[in-house]
């Protein structure tokens, strides 16, 4: 099994795992009202955990949309193009758009993310730990996008596409 296949499986596994974050996220959003108004406790904690789950979910969903071909796609026009041209446009977009953007995010946010990790940054309102996970989700998103861009750039033209 080549590196492309292994990387593709890792990305697919992360996406498949992260899709399940939607269920506890929805539950936490639903529970905030009764926790706040009926039980008068734990609504802020539910909100904090919901923010973390949302950040992780969104970080992975950008790559999931790209893999599904629904992110940054002008499909109505591109359907008229040959498979070879669409393949080359996807590679070109990954090379000059996605990869540089992901690298920029990694480098531009370096100090913010490292500082949050070192300080084990907490939520400002509640003091609950693991706020730094939200900032770390930014790097997760950038790494996932970069890995998918590398796959797209390295992907050979399918044999049945001419």
N, C-alpha and C positions, 0 to 999 in steps of 0.2 A: 504494500500500500504506500503510495507516494505522499509527499508532504501536502500536496493540494487536497488530496482525499481526506487526510487526517485533519487538516485545518477546516475543511468544509464540514466534517462531522462534529468538530468541537463547536463551531458556530451554530450549527443546527441544534446541537444538544443544549446550548445555552438558551437559544430561542425557545425551544420546546419546554424547558424548565421555567423560563420567565413568564410564559403565557399564563401559568397558574397563579401568578401574583395578582391577576385581575380579580379573582374570587375573594381573597381576604381584603383586598383594597375596597371592593364594593361593600363587603360586610362592615368594614370600619367606617366607611362613609355613611352607611345606613344607621349604624349604632351611635354615631355622634349625637344626634338629636335626643334619643331617649336617655343616653348617659348624661347629657347636660341638663335636660329639662325634667326628667323623671327621677333619675338616681342622684343627680347633682354631684357626680364624681366620674373621673377617668375619661371625660370627653377630650380633654387636651392631650392625654396620653394616646388616645385612639387617633387623634389628629396627627400627632407626631409620627406614629407608626405608619399611618396612611401616607404621609409625605415621603417617608423612606421607601415604601413599596411603590409609590407612584414614580419616584425618581428612577428606581431600578427598572421598572416596567417601561418607561419612556426611553431610557438609555438603550435597551435592547430592541425596542419596537422600531426604531429608526432603521436598524440593519435588517430587521424582519421585513419591513416594507420595501427596502431596496432589493432584497432577495426575491420577493414576490413580484417585483417589477411594477410596483404601484407607487414608488417614491421617485419623484423627479422624472416622470415619464410622460412624454407627449405622444401617447399611444395612437391617437386618432391620425396623426400625420405619419408616424413611424411605421404603421402597418403597411404603407405603400412601398416602403423601402425593402430592398433585398435582405435576406437573413445575414449575409456577409456584412452589409453596410450597418445594420442594426448592431451586430456583434462588435464591429469596429467603433461605433459611436459609444457603446457601453464601455469599452476599454478606454477610449479617449477620455470620457467623462470621469472614469475612476482615476485615471492618471493625472489629469490636470485640475479636477474639481474635488473629488472626495478625499484622495490621499493627502494633498497639501492642506486641505481644510482640517482633517483629523490631526495631522501633525501640528498645525498651528494651535489647535485647541489643547493638545497635550503640553506644548511648550508654554503657551500663554497662561495656562492655569496652573503651571507647576508650583509656583510659590503658594498660591491659595490652597491647593489640595494638600501639599506637604505640610503646611502650617496647620491645617485642620486635623490632619492625621497625628501630628506630633502633640498637639494640644488636646487630642480626643475631644474635639469641639462638641458642645452640647447645644440643645435648643435654647434660644434666648429667653423665651417666655416661661418654660417649664424647668429648664436645667436638666432635662432628660438626656442621657448619653446618646451617642451614635449619630448626632447630626452630621458628623464628618462623612457618613456613608452617602449622604446626598451629594456632597462634593466629590466623593470618590466615584459616584455614578457618572459624573461627567467624563472621567477617564475611561470608565467602562464603555460608554457610548463611543468615544473617540477610538479606542482600541478595536472595538467591534467593527466600526466603519472602516478603519484602516485595514484590518484583516480581510474584510469582504472586498475592499478595493484591490488588495494584492491578489486575491483569488480571481477577481474579474479581469485584471490585467494579464494574469498568467493563463487564463482559460483559453484553450485552443478552440479554433472554429469547429463546430460540429461537422462531422463528415457529410451529412446529408444537406448541408447548407452550402450553396454555391453562389 
